[in-house]
């Protein structure tokens, strides 16, 4: 499909000014007009929004200092459809200027934080255009593309198109440097895409990778990864896949009394979801699980796991004790 390539010169400077101005003006807008932000900020279905990742949607654009700023909207929420179309056409052109690409992606990311722009960007083929940048060699550009898709994924219609890039997202998560910005951005998008059961099959082959990140990653990586695993474990049809997956035995260490609260609660929720699903799926009780599987570490050789749970019953945090109770006394809670 051929696209119109924007002319160089004044048009490029004008669009650069748009990207820089929209990002900078939006930062000022957040600081000076919080009430207006609440009015315009993206709101979607309550249950979806409650469970998606808490990503900061506004990022400051790094300017080279030469772009002219003329006739710029006062905030990203005021970008009109023709502005968004022009930015997408710029990205779809043959420009090799990474600074132009980065600024355009940041502006689109900020714009996608507003619900009125989600449909506009999708209808201009924006998801496909942005998704192509997941294959860009620059980690910085790739991160900006993931951030834009993350904001766009708050819209269920957009998710139907973003799913086509989920394998690329998971490959980035797996192959990127541990705890890198690319990896974290990919995890945030995977969290949003796993809120419903619709796209869990796209993620199932990467479950062993998620377990590895859970062990080796820093705190933010662990929390993001656990959010994905909790979403997957809430789907009964994923129970066998999760329990059959290869997992490091050190996962049982996540259930210790010294574990960070944010990590511990999610780890307990993950295990409790799986335990309750097993209880309901009586037909799978005779299934054979390998010694390296998650099932073996959590539910077959339970000595370490049960000892940790017993200690957690004395934990001062009420929420933690409630989650432990789901594992210790599931039949009383169902």
C-alpha positions as CSV (number, residue, x, y, z in Angstrom):
1,X,0.0,0.0,0.0
2,X,1.5,3.3,-1.1
3,X,1.4,6.2,1.3
4,X,2.0,9.9,0.6
5,X,5.5,10.9,1.6
6,X,5.6,14.3,3.3
7,X,7.9,16.9,1.6
8,X,11.1,18.0,3.3
9,X,11.7,21.6,4.5
10,X,9.0,23.5,6.1
11,X,6.5,20.6,6.3
12,X,9.1,18.5,8.3
13,X,9.9,21.4,10.6
14,X,6.3,22.0,11.2
15,X,5.6,18.4,12.1
16,X,8.7,18.3,14.3
17,X,7.3,21.4,16.0
18,X,4.0,19.6,16.5
19,X,5.7,16.6,18.1
20,X,7.9,18.7,20.4
21,X,5.2,21.2,21.2
22,X,2.5,18.7,22.0
23,X,4.8,16.8,24.3
24,X,6.1,19.8,26.2
25,X,2.8,21.6,26.3
26,X,1.1,18.5,27.6
27,X,3.6,18.3,30.5
28,X,2.7,21.9,31.5
29,X,-0.9,21.1,31.0
30,X,-0.8,18.3,33.6
31,X,0.9,20.5,36.1
32,X,-1.5,23.5,35.7
33,X,-4.8,22.0,34.9
34,X,-5.4,18.8,36.9
35,X,-9.1,19.2,36.8
36,X,-9.2,19.4,33.1
37,X,-7.0,16.4,32.8
38,X,-9.4,14.3,34.9
39,X,-12.2,15.4,32.5
40,X,-10.4,14.5,29.3
41,X,-8.2,11.6,30.4
42,X,-8.9,8.2,28.8
43,X,-11.6,6.2,30.6
44,X,-12.7,2.7,29.5
45,X,-14.7,-0.2,30.9
46,X,-14.2,-0.2,34.6
47,X,-13.1,-3.8,35.0
48,X,-10.5,-3.5,32.3
49,X,-9.1,-0.2,33.5
50,X,-8.9,-1.6,37.1
51,X,-6.7,-4.5,36.1
52,X,-4.4,-3.0,33.5
53,X,-0.8,-1.8,34.2
54,X,-0.3,1.7,35.8
55,X,1.8,3.1,33.0
56,X,2.8,6.8,33.1
57,X,1.3,8.0,29.8
58,X,3.1,11.4,29.5
59,X,6.7,11.5,28.5
60,X,8.8,14.6,27.9
61,X,10.0,14.9,24.3
62,X,13.8,15.5,23.9
63,X,14.2,18.3,21.4
64,X,17.2,18.9,19.3
65,X,16.5,22.6,19.8
66,X,16.0,23.6,16.2
67,X,12.3,22.8,15.6
68,X,10.0,25.7,15.1
69,X,6.8,25.7,17.2
70,X,3.9,27.3,15.3
71,X,0.1,27.0,15.8
72,X,0.5,24.1,18.3
73,X,-2.5,22.9,20.3
74,X,-2.4,23.6,24.0
75,X,-2.4,19.9,24.9
76,X,-2.2,16.4,23.4
77,X,-6.0,16.1,24.0
78,X,-6.5,19.0,21.5
79,X,-4.7,17.4,18.6
80,X,-7.1,17.2,15.7
81,X,-7.5,14.2,13.3
82,X,-5.5,15.8,10.6
83,X,-2.6,16.3,13.1
84,X,-2.7,12.6,13.9
85,X,-3.0,11.6,10.3
86,X,0.1,13.7,9.4
87,X,2.2,12.1,12.2
88,X,1.2,8.6,11.1
89,X,2.0,9.5,7.4
90,X,5.4,10.7,8.6
91,X,6.1,7.4,10.3
92,X,4.8,5.5,7.3
93,X,7.2,7.4,5.0
94,X,10.7,6.4,4.2
95,X,12.3,8.8,6.6
96,X,15.4,7.4,8.4
97,X,15.6,10.2,10.9
98,X,15.3,8.4,14.2
99,X,14.7,11.7,16.1
100,X,11.7,12.4,13.9
101,X,10.4,8.9,14.5
102,X,10.9,9.1,18.2
103,X,9.1,12.4,18.6
104,X,6.2,11.3,16.5
105,X,5.8,8.1,18.5
106,X,5.9,10.0,21.8
107,X,3.3,12.4,20.6
108,X,1.1,9.6,19.4
109,X,1.6,7.8,22.7
110,X,0.5,10.9,24.6
111,X,-2.5,11.4,22.3
112,X,-3.6,7.8,22.8
113,X,-4.1,8.5,26.5
114,X,-7.3,10.2,25.5
115,X,-10.2,8.0,24.5
116,X,-11.4,10.2,21.6
117,X,-8.0,9.6,19.8
118,X,-8.0,5.8,20.1
119,X,-10.6,5.3,17.3
120,X,-9.0,8.0,15.2
121,X,-5.5,6.5,15.3
122,X,-6.9,3.0,14.6
123,X,-9.0,4.2,11.7
124,X,-5.9,5.8,10.1
125,X,-4.2,2.4,10.2
126,X,-2.1,3.7,13.1
127,X,-1.8,0.5,15.0
128,X,-0.2,-1.3,12.0
129,X,2.1,1.7,11.3
130,X,3.2,1.9,15.0
131,X,3.5,-1.9,15.3
132,X,6.1,-2.0,12.5
133,X,8.5,-0.2,14.8
134,X,8.7,-3.2,17.1
135,X,11.2,-4.5,14.5
136,X,13.3,-1.3,14.6
137,X,16.9,-1.9,15.6
138,X,16.9,1.0,18.1
139,X,15.8,0.0,21.6
140,X,14.7,3.6,22.2
141,X,12.4,3.7,19.1
142,X,11.1,0.2,20.0
143,X,10.3,1.3,23.5
144,X,8.4,4.3,22.3
145,X,6.4,2.1,19.9
146,X,5.6,-0.3,22.8
147,X,4.5,2.6,25.0
148,X,2.1,3.9,22.2
149,X,0.6,0.5,21.7
150,X,0.2,0.1,25.5
151,X,-2.0,3.3,25.6
152,X,-3.9,2.1,22.6
153,X,-4.5,-1.3,24.1
154,X,-6.8,0.4,26.7
155,X,-9.4,0.2,23.9
156,X,-10.9,-3.3,23.3
157,X,-11.3,-2.7,19.5
158,X,-7.6,-1.7,19.4
159,X,-6.7,-5.0,21.2
160,X,-8.1,-7.0,18.3
161,X,-5.5,-5.4,16.0
162,X,-2.6,-5.3,18.5
163,X,-2.9,-9.0,19.0
164,X,-1.2,-9.4,15.6
165,X,2.0,-8.0,17.2
166,X,1.9,-10.0,20.4
167,X,4.5,-12.5,19.2
168,X,6.8,-9.7,18.4
169,X,6.1,-8.2,21.8
170,X,6.9,-11.5,23.6
171,X,10.0,-12.0,21.5
172,X,11.2,-8.5,22.6
173,X,10.5,-9.4,26.2
174,X,12.5,-12.6,25.9
175,X,15.4,-11.3,23.9
176,X,15.9,-7.9,25.4
177,X,18.4,-7.1,28.1
178,X,17.1,-8.1,31.6
179,X,15.2,-5.2,33.2
180,X,15.7,-3.0,30.2
181,X,13.2,-0.3,29.1
182,X,12.2,-2.4,26.1
183,X,11.5,-5.4,28.4
184,X,9.5,-3.5,30.9
185,X,7.5,-1.7,28.1
186,X,6.8,-5.1,26.5
187,X,5.6,-6.5,29.9
188,X,3.3,-3.6,30.4
189,X,1.6,-4.2,27.1
190,X,1.4,-8.0,27.8
191,X,-0.4,-7.1,31.1
192,X,-3.0,-5.1,29.3
193,X,-3.5,-7.8,26.6
194,X,-3.9,-10.5,29.2
195,X,-6.7,-8.8,31.1
196,X,-9.3,-10.7,29.2
197,X,-9.0,-14.4,28.1
198,X,-9.1,-13.5,24.4
199,X,-5.4,-13.5,23.8
200,X,-3.9,-15.9,26.3
201,X,-3.0,-18.4,23.6
202,X,-0.6,-15.9,22.2
203,X,1.3,-15.8,25.5
204,X,1.3,-19.5,26.5
205,X,4.6,-20.4,24.7
206,X,6.4,-17.7,26.7
207,X,5.3,-18.9,30.2
208,X,8.8,-20.5,30.9
209,X,10.3,-17.1,30.0
210,X,8.0,-15.4,32.5
211,X,9.1,-17.8,35.2
212,X,12.7,-17.0,34.4
213,X,12.1,-13.2,34.6
214,X,10.3,-13.8,37.9
215,X,13.4,-15.3,39.4
216,X,16.1,-13.2,37.8
217,X,14.5,-9.8,37.3
218,X,14.6,-6.7,39.5
219,X,11.5,-5.8,41.6
220,X,9.7,-3.9,38.8
221,X,10.2,-6.8,36.4
222,X,9.0,-9.3,38.9
223,X,5.8,-7.3,39.7
224,X,5.0,-6.8,36.0
225,X,5.6,-10.5,35.3
226,X,3.4,-11.6,38.2
227,X,0.6,-9.4,36.9
228,X,0.7,-11.3,33.6
229,X,0.8,-14.7,35.4
230,X,-2.1,-13.7,37.7
231,X,-4.2,-12.8,34.7
232,X,-3.3,-16.1,33.0
233,X,-4.1,-18.1,36.1
234,X,-7.5,-16.6,36.4
235,X,-8.4,-18.4,33.2
236,X,-9.3,-22.1,34.0
237,X,-8.3,-23.2,30.5
238,X,-4.7,-22.1,31.2
239,X,-4.3,-24.1,34.4
240,X,-2.8,-27.2,32.7
241,X,-0.5,-25.1,30.5
242,X,0.8,-23.2,33.5
243,X,1.3,-26.2,35.8
244,X,3.0,-28.2,33.0
245,X,5.5,-25.5,32.2
246,X,9.1,-25.8,33.2
247,X,9.8,-23.7,36.3
248,X,12.8,-23.1,38.5
249,X,12.4,-24.7,42.0
250,X,13.4,-21.4,43.5
251,X,9.9,-20.1,42.8
252,X,8.9,-21.4,46.2
253,X,11.2,-18.7,47.7
254,X,8.6,-16.1,46.7
255,X,6.3,-17.3,49.5
256,X,8.7,-16.4,52.3
257,X,7.9,-13.9,55.1
258,X,10.6,-11.5,53.9
259,X,9.3,-11.2,50.4
260,X,8.2,-7.7,49.2
261,X,4.5,-7.3,49.8
262,X,3.6,-6.4,46.2
263,X,5.4,-9.5,45.0
264,X,4.1,-11.8,47.8
265,X,0.4,-10.9,47.4
266,X,0.5,-11.5,43.6
267,X,2.5,-14.7,44.0
268,X,-0.1,-16.0,46.5
269,X,-3.0,-14.9,44.2
270,X,-1.3,-16.8,41.3
271,X,-0.9,-20.0,43.4
272,X,-4.4,-19.8,44.9
273,X,-6.0,-19.4,41.4
274,X,-4.2,-22.5,40.2
275,X,-5.1,-24.5,43.3
276,X,-8.8,-23.6,43.1
277,X,-8.9,-24.4,39.3
278,X,-7.3,-27.8,40.1
279,X,-10.0,-28.5,42.7
280,X,-12.7,-27.7,40.1
281,X,-11.1,-29.7,37.3
282,X,-11.4,-33.1,38.8
283,X,-10.9,-34.8,35.5
284,X,-7.3,-33.5,35.3
285,X,-6.3,-34.8,38.8
286,X,-4.7,-37.9,37.2
287,X,-2.6,-36.0,34.8
288,X,1.1,-36.7,34.9
289,X,3.3,-33.6,35.4
290,X,7.1,-33.7,34.9
291,X,9.4,-33.2,37.9
292,X,10.6,-29.9,36.5
293,X,7.0,-28.5,36.2
294,X,5.4,-25.8,38.3
295,X,2.9,-28.4,39.5
296,X,5.8,-30.5,41.0
297,X,7.2,-27.6,43.0
298,X,3.9,-26.2,44.3
299,X,1.5,-29.2,44.7
300,X,3.4,-32.4,44.5
301,X,6.5,-31.9,46.7
302,X,4.8,-29.5,49.1
303,X,7.2,-29.6,52.1
304,X,8.9,-26.2,51.5
305,X,5.7,-24.6,50.1
306,X,3.5,-25.7,53.0
307,X,6.1,-24.6,55.6
308,X,6.2,-21.2,54.1
309,X,2.4,-20.9,54.0
310,X,2.2,-21.9,57.7
311,X,4.6,-19.1,58.6
312,X,2.6,-16.6,56.5
313,X,-0.5,-17.4,58.5
314,X,1.2,-15.4,61.3
315,X,1.9,-12.5,59.0
316,X,0.6,-9.1,60.4
317,X,-0.8,-8.1,57.0
318,X,-4.5,-9.0,56.8
319,X,-4.6,-9.2,53.0
320,X,-1.7,-11.6,53.0
321,X,-3.3,-13.9,55.5
322,X,-6.5,-13.9,53.5
323,X,-4.6,-15.0,50.4
324,X,-2.8,-17.7,52.3
325,X,-6.2,-19.0,53.6
326,X,-7.3,-19.5,50.0
327,X,-4.4,-22.0,49.7
328,X,-4.6,-23.6,53.1
329,X,-8.4,-24.0,53.3
330,X,-9.7,-23.7,49.8
331,X,-12.7,-26.0,50.4
332,X,-14.0,-23.6,53.0
333,X,-13.8,-20.6,50.7
334,X,-15.4,-22.2,47.6
